[in-house]
Amino acid sequence: EVQLVESGGGLVQPKGSLKLSCAASGFDFNSYGMSWVRQAPGKGLDLVADISSKSYNYATYYADSVKDRFTISRDDSQSMVYLQMDNLKTEDTALYYCTVRGTMGPFDYWGQGVMVTVSS
Amino acid sequence: DTVLTQSPALAVSPGERVTISCRASESVSTLMHWYQQKPGQQPKLLIYKASNLASGVPARFSGSGSGTDFTFTIDPVEADDIATYYCHQSWNSPTFGAGTKLELK
């Protein structure tokens, strides 16, 4: 059974930093791309960042809204994916989901999500 | 970015057939996927690459389309299907539709 467990969320002030973690199990982690998708309260879904597998040289993608502020990384030896979030803004407030990205793009599996609140 | 426009909220009765549309601002080939999100839960993949049923998903759900016009169908609708449905394209920089909220009549 695929499991994705996010952690590291919380309340942070504007311009602060936070690092999200996602522990993955139940599938061949090394072979899949991993993504972070967020959902602001009462709103829709937005892809934040994506990292490909080693086969694709760990290529990364960032939404324009987070470029130069967020960094996605992965540790294949631990089946972990991370999202370092710096210079946080109030508009980054959202539930952040860790997802497994399948071949050609669908998000096959989703974690339960971790809440990030940016407020003074 | 490719904009995905979904049909607005729909009201249905159990046993009916419902179709949700998703129109892309440019062609996305068949790289369109559909998710179901129930209140307080994470999204769940139902259809991938326009028309393929994800593992364990009932055959009541189906998808079709290519290029810019896509449809997602539930036939017949069950009470448990009340949720918000999102389309998502992965042809280029991934984007989601705004969601279609399915409600009971």
Contacts between the chains, C-beta under 8 A, distances in Angstrom:
chain1	res1	chain2	res2	distance
A	44	B	86	6.7
A	44	B	96	5.8
A	44	B	97	7.4
A	44	B	98	5.1
A	44	B	99	5.1
A	45	B	35	7.8
A	45	B	43	6.7
A	45	B	86	5.8
A	45	B	88	7.4
A	45	B	96	4.4
A	45	B	99	7.8
A	46	B	96	6.8
A	47	B	94	4.7
A	47	B	95	7.6
A	47	B	96	7.5
A	50	B	94	7.7
A	61	B	93	7.5
A	61	B	94	8.0
A	97	B	42	5.9
A	97	B	43	7.5
A	102	B	48	6.9
A	104	B	31	5.9
A	104	B	48	8.0
A	104	B	49	6.3
A	104	B	90	6.2
A	105	B	31	5.8
A	105	B	33	7.0
A	105	B	88	7.9
A	105	B	89	8.0
A	105	B	90	2.4
A	105	B	91	8.0
A	105	B	94	6.5
A	106	B	33	4.1
A	106	B	45	5.6
A	106	B	48	4.0
A	106	B	49	7.2
A	106	B	54	7.9
A	106	B	88	7.3
A	106	B	90	6.7
A	107	B	33	7.5
A	107	B	35	7.4
A	107	B	43	7.4
A	107	B	45	6.3
A	107	B	88	7.3
A	108	B	45	5.7
A	108	B	48	7.8
A	108	B	54	7.5
A	109	B	45	7.6
A	110	B	42	4.1
A	110	B	43	5.5
A	110	B	44	7.1
A	111	B	42	6.6
A	112	B	42	5.8
A	113	B	42	5.8
